[in-house]
């Protein structure tokens, strides 16, 4: 792994516009990608990219939040902030994966779901909640990879997985450091201080049991040598899918449920677990 960075430095690296995003990962790791669009209810959201592909010859469903590398690309995909249509499209693809027994691989890089009035009017909260429910019930292997930012429910809507991986310099948290500082101190300028308190880095989250594996990056970040990051992630995904192919579908669902139920629990001295 590269030399350790401070939490605020990791946030800066995670937000670097040159950092690999889902189109880059799809091109590097998968073959025969066939994009699927629309939620079949309201419309298409470019903030979520997804479809079917092959991973080392195995059919999979791959989807994730999409950011751009230029202003024009970011405007087209709303700076990686999905709308309800995007989350419903993701759910449609995951249900399709369940029907055809394909593993689901999700890539997470978002500052959060779009908070606009029109998104709320079209059911943003319900769309995210529905994804949490339905992902918890899937009987096919699910692997989530946090590649950049993973903020708020907008990230968690694609993160209910059997294995949650994080690139070494990615961040994963309940909201942005600026939002945290604004709420706690009424001063978004203290975001660097907030980064140190939020436990949002991959090493912090691995210790807390929120994620399962850290994927190493080249020194300075994945954007400096993306082929190295691609190779490391490829190996991690092969390991995960090999492990998750052994249990039955019912066993996968039960283990996933327990994995998330146990997060944040603190043993009480003298009291046995139920």
C-alpha positions, 0 to 999 in steps of 0.5 A, a space after each residue: 500500500 502507499 504511504 498513509 494519508 490523513 483523513 482530509 487528504 484521503 477525502 481530497 484523493 477520493 474526490 480527484 476528478 481524474 479518479 477511475 469511475 464506473 465506465 473505467 472499471 467496466 472497460 478494464 474488468 469486464 467484457 461484453 458489457 450491455 448497458 440497460 437504461 430506464 426504470 420502466 416507470 418514469 425515465 432514465 437517470 445517467 447518474 446510475 450506469 448499469 447492465 449485464 457483462 462477463 467477469 472472467 467469462 461469468 455472466 454478472 450484473 454490474 451497476 453503480 453511480 456515475 461521475 464525469 471527468 469534465 464539467 459537461 460530463 458531470 452536468 449530464 450525470 448530475 455530478 454523481 447524485 442519482 435521482 429516484 429513477 436511477 435507484 429504481 433502474 438499479 433495483 430493476 437490474 438487481 431483480 433481473 439478476 436474481 431471476 437469471 442467477 447472476 452475481 451483482 457487483 455495485 460500484 459506489 462513488 457519490 456525494 449522496 442522492 440528489 436532494 432536490 424538491 423534484 426528486 423528493 416529489 418523485 419518491 427519493 426516500 422511498 426509492 432508497 428504502 426500497 433498494 435497502 429492503 430488496 438488496 437484503 433479500 437477494 439470494 445471489 452473491 452481492 459485492 459492493 465496491 466503494 471507489 471514491 466517495 460513498 456518502 449518505 443513503 445515496 451510497 448505502 442504496 447500493 451497499 447492502 452486500 455480502 462483501 463490501 470492499 473499499 479502495 484504499 483512498 476511498 471514503 464512506 460516511 453518513 454525509 460529507 465532511 462539510 455537512 458534518 461540520 455545518 451541523 456540528 459547528 455551524 462552520 463548513 470551513 472546519 471540514 478537515 477537522 471533521 474528517 478526523 472525527 468521522 472515521 470515514 477512511 478505509 482503515 477506520 471502517 475495516 476496524 469497525 467492521 463496516 467493510 470487509 476488505 481494503 483494495 490497495 492503490 498505487 502511491 498518490 491514488 488510483 488516478 495516477 496508475 489506474 492499471 495497478 488499481 484495476 489489477 488489485 480490484 480484479 483479484 479481490 473480486 475473484 476471491 469474493 465471488 469464489 467464496 460467495 459461490 459456495 453457500 446456498 442462496 438462503 444461506 447468503 441472504 441469512 448471512 447478509 442480514 446478520 452482517 448488517 444487524 450486528 453493525 454497531 452493537 456493543 456487548 453488555 457485560 454479563 448478558 449473553 447474546 440471544 
